[in-house]
């Protein structure tokens, strides 16, 4: 899904305030203390991605943010877009090799952290730099845009806070006993991987074609159905002018196409309930072809989120009430 804010304006604004100077001083003091104690030891690559809870947040995030920018991935097991975004962030954390640390927070188990950061929808990605919290983006995003955001974050960390990252021991590896043999490739793995790569590259039409190729042979393939719904959403949203579309929808509530477009934008931005309620309302207020168009789009968006999501369950009930 498209990010709500990939400009990093929040980082620039925060770095300009007085608190940033205080944070830089604290970071410098922490590094000086570490240097007097012999300096921080190199970490294994596996330590670049960590699970964080409320009890360990100060130690694992706030304290570590005086050494390296900490990117926080707020996720949940039932969140299908999270399953798209999280593997990309984890892979980039290893690729950037200590330039940032990825902290994963399960919002279901850490409601207080979710409230403290003002999370309205997931996936949501924040960063903490020298103790300062910075909003990055909400919703999944193409890999290239994620890279650009990380590069800006790292630049801010270096230039304003003197954070140069942590050393990584490339020779460290997990014990052989912990190694799990790779599963044999399935019949559609190559096509599914091609679709994922197309999504990461922002080639949404290419991803749509790849997922459809799988479904043409295996119509029940769950991964391909979910991926197709996400790719089609991203393809539609990429061609929209958000400000113009929202104005058109506000000026003409009877324009079903405008309501569908705003619902797409809302879902892509992580505002799931807003997207669903808009389309349920469109179904309630329309008839004939317009009603069917709104109903089918709502079902498509259900596929993006996943049928097990409680918001989908609630919206299915709401849809049933207006239909029957």
N, C-alpha and C positions, 0 to 999 in steps of 0.2 A: 504494500500500500504506500501511497505517497506520503512523505513526511509533512508534518505541519510546519516545521521550521528547520530548514537545512542551512540557513544563512549564518548561524552562530551569532546572531545579534545579541542574544542573551549573554554570551561570553564577553563580547566587547563592552557591553553596557556595564556588566558587573566589574570588569577589570578596571573601569574608569572611576569607580567610587572609592571612597576612603578606605573601606574595609579591605580592598585588595592589597593596599600597602601593608596593612597589619598582617594579612595572611602571608605575604611574601616574607616578612620578617620572621614569622613563626616557622615557615618552611626552611629558611636559611639556618635558623637556630637548631632545628631538628637535624638537618644534614651535618651541621658542625658537630653536634653531639654524637651522631653516628660515626663521623670520621675519627673522633677522639677514641671511640671504642673499637677501632680497627676497620670501620666501614662495613656496609651491609654485604652479606654473602650473596653469591650468585644463586639464583633460584632455578629449579628445573622448568622446562617448558610447561609441564602440567600445572604449575603454580600460577600461570598467567590467567587462568580462568578459575574463579572460586565461587562457591555458594555462600551467600551471606544471609544471616538472620538478624533480628533486632538485638539480640544479646551481644553479637560480635561486630555490630556495625561500626562502633567507635574504633575498635582495634583494626578491623579488616579494611575499612573504607577511609574513615577520617584520618587516622594516623598514617596509613599508607599513602594518602593523597599528598603528604609532604615530601614524598619521594618520587611519585609518578602519578600522572592523571589517572583517576579511577572512573571507568565507564560503568554505569549501573544499568542492567537490563531487567526491567520489571516485567515478569511473565507469569503465566499460570498454565497448568497442564491442559486445561480445557480450551485454551486459546489457540486456534488454528494459525492465525497470522504470526503468533509467537514462534510456532514451529518452523515457520519460514525464515524469520529474522534471526533467531538465536544461533543457529548453526553458522550463519554468515559472520556474526560478531565473534563467535568462538574461533573460527578459522582466521579472521583478521587479527585477533589478539595474538595468536601464535605467529602469524606472518610479520606483525610489527615488532615482534621479538623484544618485548620489554619497554616499548615506547608508551604503552598504556596497559593498565590492568583491567580485566573484565570481571565485574562482580554481578552475580545473578541473584535476584531477589524474587522468590515465589510470593506473590501478593496474597494468595489464600492463607499462607502460614504467617504472613507478616503484615497484617492490616494496619498496624500503627505506622510503619514506614510508608506504606501507600498513602495514608492520610497526611503524614508530615510533608511529603513531596507534592501533595495536591493532585495525585494521579486520578484522572477521570476515565481513562480507557487504556487498554494495553494491546500490544506491547508499547511501552513507553521507555525512552532512553534518556538518562541524565548523566552528568559527569560531576565529579567532585575534584577540585584542583586546589591544593593548599587549604583544604577545609571549606572551600566555597562551592556551593551547589549550583550547577549550571544546567538549564534545560536544553537538550539537544533536539530530539524529535519524537513524535508519537506515530505509531503505525509502522509497518514494514516499509522498506525502501529499496530502490535499486542499489546494487553494491557500489557503483561508481559514486553515487551521492553520499553513501555512508563513508567511503574513503575520503572524500573531500571534507566532510565534517570532522573526521578523525584527524586529518592533516591540520585543519585549522585549530582544533583543540590542542594538539601537540605543540603547535607553534605558539599559542597563547601560553601554554604551560612553560615553555622554554624562555620566551621573551619577557614575560611578566612575573614569573615565579621561579625561574631558574631550574625548572624540573627537566632533567635530561633522561629520565627513565631508570630502569633497574637492569642490572646485569643478569644475563640468562646463561646457564650452564648447558651448552648445546650437547655435551656428552652425556648428560644425565638422562636416564631412561627408566621406565617402570620395570620392576622385576619380571622375569620371564613368566613366572607363575601367574601374573596378572594379565598376560596377553591373551586376547580372545581371538581365535582364528576367524578370518573373514568368511562371511557366508558366501556361498556360490552365487554368481549373478543370476538374477531372474530373467524371464524372457523379455521384459520391457525395460530393464534397467538402463540400457543405453539411451533409449528415447526419453525416459524420464530425466536422466542426467542432462541430456541436451536441452530439455525444457527448463530445468533449473538454471543452467548456465545462461540461457537466453533471458530468463527473468533477472538474474544478477547483472547482466549487461544492459538491461533496460530495453531489450528487444522483445516487447510484449507480443507483437504479431507472430514472431517466430516461436515464442513459447506456446501461444494458442495452437499453432499448427502442430507442434510436437505432441501436445497433450491430446489433440484430436486424433492424431495418428494412432496413439495407444488405444483410445476409446473406440476407434473404428473396428479394432480386433477384439477388444475386451471392454464392452460397454459398462461392466460393473466395477471396473478398476477404481477403487476409492481414491487412491493418491492422484490419479489422473483427473478424476472428476473435481476434486478440490483444487488442484492446480489450475485446471481450465477456468474455473469460476474466478479465481484470483487473477489470472492473466487477463481475462476478458475485462474485469473491473479496472485493472491498471491501464489497459489499452484505452478504455473509454475515458477515464479520468485525465489521461495525458493530453487529450485534445481539448480540454475544457479551459475556459477563462473563468476561474472561480468567482470573481467579483461580478462579472456580467451575468453568469448563470444564476447566482443567488438573487441578484436584483430582478431578473426576469421572473423567477419563481415567486418573489415577494409581490411583484406588481400584478401577476396573473395566477391566482391560486388554481384556476381551472386548466392551466396549461400542464398536461400530464407529463410531457417530455421534459419540461423544466423541473418538475418535481422529481422525476427519475434522476436527472442529472445532479441535483442537490443531494439526493439520497446517496448517490455514488460518492460524491465528495465527502459527505459526512462519514460514511463507512471507511473510506480510504484514510481519513484523518483520525480514525479511532473512535468516532462518536457513534457507536453502534446503535444505542437506543434511539437516538435522534433519527438515524436513517430508517430504522424499522418503523417507528411511529409515523414518520412522514408518509411512508408508502401504505401503511394500514389506513391512514386517513384518506389517502388518494383513492384507495379501493372503496372506502365508505362513501365518498362524495361523487363517484363516477359510475358509469354504466356502459354496457356494451364493450366495444373494442378497447376503449380507454381503461376500463376496469380490468380487463384481462391483461392488458399491457402492464399495469401497475402490479397486479398479482404475480405475474411471471417474474418481474424484476425482483420482487420481494423474495420469491423462492430462490432465485439466483444468489441473492445476497445471503440467504440462509446457508447456502452451500459454502460461501466464502468463510463464514464464521464456524460452521460445523454444527451438526444436529444435536450434539450433546451439550452445547452451550446453553445455560439457563435463560439467556436473553432470547435465544431462538425459540425455546420452549414457550416462553411467555408471549412472544410475538405471534407464534403459530396459533395460540389460543385467542389472541386478539383478532387475528385474521379470520378465524372461524366465526367469531361473534358477528363481525360485520358482513360476512358472506351469507350466514344462515340465521 
